[in-house]
Amino acid sequence: MTDTARLLIDSQCALGEGPLWHPERQQLFYFDINNRSLFAAKADGTAAGQWSFDGFPSAAAIIGRDTLAIATETGLVRLDLATGATSHIAYIEADDDTTRSNDARVNHAGGWWIGTMRKQENGPGGALYQYRAGTLTTLLTDQKTPNSTCFSPDGRTAYYTDTPSRKIMQVAIDPATGLPAGDWRTFVDIPEDEGWPDGAIVDSAGYLWSARWGGSRVVRHAPDGSVDRIVHVPASQVTCPCLGGPELKTMFITTANKTMSAEQLAAERVAGGVFVIEVEVPGQPETPVIL
């Protein structure tokens, strides 16, 4: 069993993020936030589409086979994958030109948790929201870099981090509404030598896979927080994992090459690429968002 992911797509993303597997289309979607682009690829890495946006897009949710919801700089839009046309769903901090959306994921109740952050990454000013059935609910404020949003298979636990804290948190949620139903508590503290917690997913066994920005790895945590497995990635700025493929056992991993020096780029020529590794436990299929 290998513990090192291999390069699948040499995409050279400045900020590769938000990988999402669409089971009906059998396609991977991922973003380059800084270059305002969304890409689609088949499981073998073959390109399957590209879409551009006026503002910074960061995450997608499934509406249907040919339609995605996109978290953008100013809110949520509906994207027709066939035509590229977009239409308005909801505004989020549209009157604040200093913030943009970041990490986001839909829970089993169809509620889309969406984080926002300052574009300059210069301190608190972001928040965490849930959008569900036309209602936007504020969950947390004064956030710096919202990340690691993911949910347990039974729909009763949410995970989240404000990345600079180096703590992945967890909270009980109402499986019917997707809203918090308890107090936040620490799931795991990230050691300094492992990088910063970035995007995360929970597989079908309830284990959390955490990408480590600056750590060249994705770490699998058991439900008690202990480390179960480490997948090494040949790029330091690892942003988010996603489980897809026909059996949901193919892990796709996005990375970034922004802010890297010439020396770092020379040493990490494939930074910003999408990497892949096969795992034993399947992921959870993405839940469509309830608009």
C-alpha positions in Angstrom: 0.0 0.0 0.0 1.5 3.3 -1.1 1.4 6.3 1.2 2.4 8.9 -1.4 0.0 10.5 -3.8 1.0 10.8 -7.5 0.4 13.7 -9.8 -2.8 13.4 -11.8 -3.2 16.9 -13.4 -0.3 19.4 -13.7 -2.8 22.2 -13.4 -0.4 24.8 -11.9 -3.2 26.3 -9.8 -2.2 29.4 -7.8 -4.8 28.3 -5.3 -6.3 25.0 -6.1 -9.3 24.3 -3.9 -12.8 23.0 -3.4 -12.5 19.5 -5.1 -16.0 17.9 -5.5 -16.9 14.6 -7.1 -20.1 14.6 -9.0 -21.3 10.9 -9.0 -23.9 11.3 -11.7 -21.4 12.9 -14.1 -18.5 10.8 -12.9 -16.4 14.0 -12.9 -14.2 15.9 -10.5 -14.7 19.6 -10.2 -12.1 21.9 -8.6 -11.2 25.6 -8.5 -8.2 27.9 -8.9 -9.6 30.6 -6.7 -7.0 33.2 -7.5 -7.4 32.8 -11.2 -11.2 32.8 -10.9 -11.7 29.5 -12.6 -13.6 26.2 -12.2 -12.4 23.0 -13.9 -13.9 19.6 -14.6 -11.9 16.4 -15.2 -12.6 12.7 -15.6 -11.3 10.3 -13.0 -8.2 9.6 -15.2 -7.4 13.4 -15.3 -8.7 14.1 -18.8 -10.0 17.6 -19.0 -13.8 17.8 -19.2 -14.6 21.6 -19.0 -13.6 25.0 -17.7 -15.6 28.0 -16.5 -14.5 31.6 -15.6 -16.0 34.0 -13.1 -15.9 37.7 -12.5 -15.2 37.4 -8.8 -13.3 34.8 -6.8 -15.2 31.4 -6.7 -14.2 28.9 -4.1 -16.6 26.0 -3.7 -19.4 24.1 -5.4 -22.5 22.2 -4.4 -24.6 19.8 -6.5 -28.0 21.0 -7.7 -28.5 18.4 -10.4 -26.7 16.5 -13.2 -26.1 19.7 -15.2 -26.3 22.4 -12.6 -24.0 23.4 -9.7 -24.3 26.1 -7.1 -21.1 28.1 -6.8 -19.9 30.1 -3.8 -18.4 33.3 -5.2 -17.0 36.5 -3.9 -20.4 38.1 -3.3 -22.7 35.1 -2.7 -24.2 32.0 -4.4 -25.0 31.6 -8.0 -26.4 28.8 -10.1 -24.2 27.5 -12.9 -25.5 25.8 -16.0 -22.7 23.5 -17.0 -23.8 23.2 -20.6 -24.1 26.8 -21.4 -21.9 28.5 -18.7 -24.8 30.8 -17.8 -25.1 31.9 -14.2 -28.1 33.1 -12.2 -28.4 34.6 -8.7 -29.3 32.5 -5.7 -28.3 34.6 -2.6 -26.0 37.4 -1.6 -23.4 36.8 1.1 -21.4 39.8 2.3 -22.0 41.4 -1.1 -21.7 44.9 0.4 -18.2 44.1 1.7 -15.6 44.2 -1.0 -12.8 43.1 1.4 -14.2 39.5 1.8 -14.8 36.5 -0.3 -16.1 32.9 0.1 -13.7 30.1 1.1 -14.3 26.5 2.2 -17.8 25.1 2.0 -19.7 21.8 2.1 -23.3 20.6 2.2 -24.5 18.5 5.2 -26.9 15.6 5.1 -29.8 18.0 5.8 -29.1 19.8 2.5 -27.7 22.8 4.4 -24.6 24.4 2.7 -22.1 25.6 5.3 -20.0 28.4 3.7 -17.1 30.3 5.2 -16.0 33.8 4.3 -12.6 35.5 4.8 -10.7 38.7 4.1 -9.1 38.6 0.6 -5.9 40.0 2.1 -5.8 37.3 4.8 -5.0 40.1 7.3 -7.1 39.2 10.3 -10.6 38.4 11.4 -13.6 39.7 9.4 -14.9 36.4 8.0 -17.8 34.3 9.1 -19.4 30.9 8.8 -23.0 30.5 7.4 -25.5 27.9 6.5 -27.7 28.4 3.5 -30.7 26.1 3.3 -34.1 26.4 1.7 -33.8 30.1 1.0 -32.6 31.0 4.5 -29.0 32.2 5.4 -28.1 31.6 9.0 -24.9 33.0 10.6 -23.1 30.3 12.6 -19.8 32.0 13.6 -18.3 35.5 13.2 -14.8 37.0 13.6 -13.3 34.2 11.6 -9.9 34.5 9.8 -9.7 31.5 7.4 -12.7 29.1 7.6 -11.8 25.6 6.5 -12.2 21.9 7.2 -16.0 22.0 6.9 -17.3 18.4 6.8 -19.9 16.1 8.4 -20.1 12.7 9.9 -22.0 9.9 8.1 -24.9 10.0 10.5 -25.4 13.7 9.9 -25.1 14.5 13.6 -21.5 16.0 13.9 -19.9 18.9 12.0 -16.2 19.6 11.8 -14.6 23.0 11.2 -11.4 25.0 11.7 -10.4 28.6 11.6 -7.0 27.6 10.2 -4.7 30.0 12.2 -6.0 28.4 15.4 -4.4 25.0 14.4 -7.5 23.4 16.0 -10.1 21.3 14.1 -13.3 21.7 16.1 -16.5 19.6 16.2 -20.1 20.4 17.2 -23.3 18.3 17.4 -25.8 19.3 14.7 -29.5 18.7 14.2 -29.7 16.1 11.4 -33.0 17.5 10.3 -31.9 21.2 9.9 -28.1 20.9 9.7 -27.8 23.6 12.4 -25.5 23.4 15.5 -27.2 21.7 18.5 -24.5 21.9 21.1 -21.2 23.6 22.1 -18.1 23.6 19.9 -15.2 21.5 21.3 -11.7 20.6 20.1 -11.4 17.5 17.9 -7.7 17.7 17.4 -4.8 20.1 17.9 -2.4 20.3 14.9 1.3 20.2 15.8 3.4 23.0 14.3 5.6 20.7 12.3 2.6 19.2 10.4 1.5 22.5 8.8 -1.9 24.2 9.0 -5.3 22.5 8.8 -7.0 23.3 5.5 -9.8 21.4 3.7 -11.1 18.2 5.1 -13.6 15.4 4.4 -15.1 12.6 6.4 -15.2 9.1 4.8 -18.0 6.5 5.1 -16.4 5.0 8.3 -16.5 8.4 10.0 -12.7 9.1 9.8 -11.7 12.6 8.9 -9.1 13.3 6.2 -7.3 16.7 6.8 -5.1 18.5 4.3 -2.2 20.3 5.8 -1.1 23.5 4.2 2.7 23.7 4.5 2.8 20.1 5.6 2.9 18.1 2.3 0.4 15.7 3.6 -3.2 14.6 4.2 -3.8 13.1 7.6 -6.6 10.6 8.4 -7.9 11.0 11.9 -10.0 8.3 13.7 -13.3 9.5 15.4 -11.3 9.9 18.6 -8.9 12.3 16.9 -5.9 9.9 16.8 -3.8 9.7 13.7 -4.7 6.6 11.6 -2.8 7.2 8.4 -0.7 9.9 6.6 -0.7 10.3 2.8 2.3 12.3 1.6 1.9 14.8 -1.2 4.8 16.0 -3.5 3.8 19.6 -2.9 3.9 21.6 0.4 0.7 23.7 0.1 -1.9 21.0 0.3 -5.4 22.4 0.3 -8.2 19.8 0.2 -9.0 16.1 -0.4 -12.0 14.6 -2.1 -13.1 11.0 -2.5 -14.5 10.1 -5.8 -14.2 7.6 -8.7 -16.7 4.8 -9.4 -16.4 3.3 -5.9 -15.6 6.6 -4.1 -12.2 5.1 -3.2 -10.0 7.5 -5.3 -8.7 10.4 -3.3 -8.1 13.6 -5.3 -6.0 16.2 -3.6 -5.7 19.9 -4.6 -2.6 22.0 -4.0 -1.4 25.6 -4.5 1.7 27.4 -5.6 0.8 31.0 -4.6 3.3 33.0 -2.5 6.1 30.5 -3.3 9.6 31.8 -4.0 11.5 31.0 -7.2 13.6 28.6 -5.3 10.5 26.8 -3.9 8.9 26.7 -7.3 12.0 25.1 -8.7 12.0 22.5 -6.0 8.2 21.9 -6.3 7.6 22.0 -10.1 4.2 20.3 -9.7 2.9 22.5 -6.9 -0.6 23.7 -7.8 -1.4 20.3 -9.3 -4.1 17.8 -8.5 -2.8 14.6 -7.0 -4.4 11.2 -6.6 -4.2 8.0 -4.5 -6.4 5.0 -4.0 -7.7 4.3 -0.5 -9.5 1.3 1.1 -12.5 3.0 2.6 -15.0 4.8 0.3 -16.1 8.4 0.8 -19.6 9.8 1.2 -21.5 10.9 -1.8 -22.1 14.7 -1.8 -25.6 15.7 -0.7 -27.3 18.1 -3.1 -28.0 21.5 -1.6 -31.6 22.4 -0.8 -32.2 25.8 -2.4 
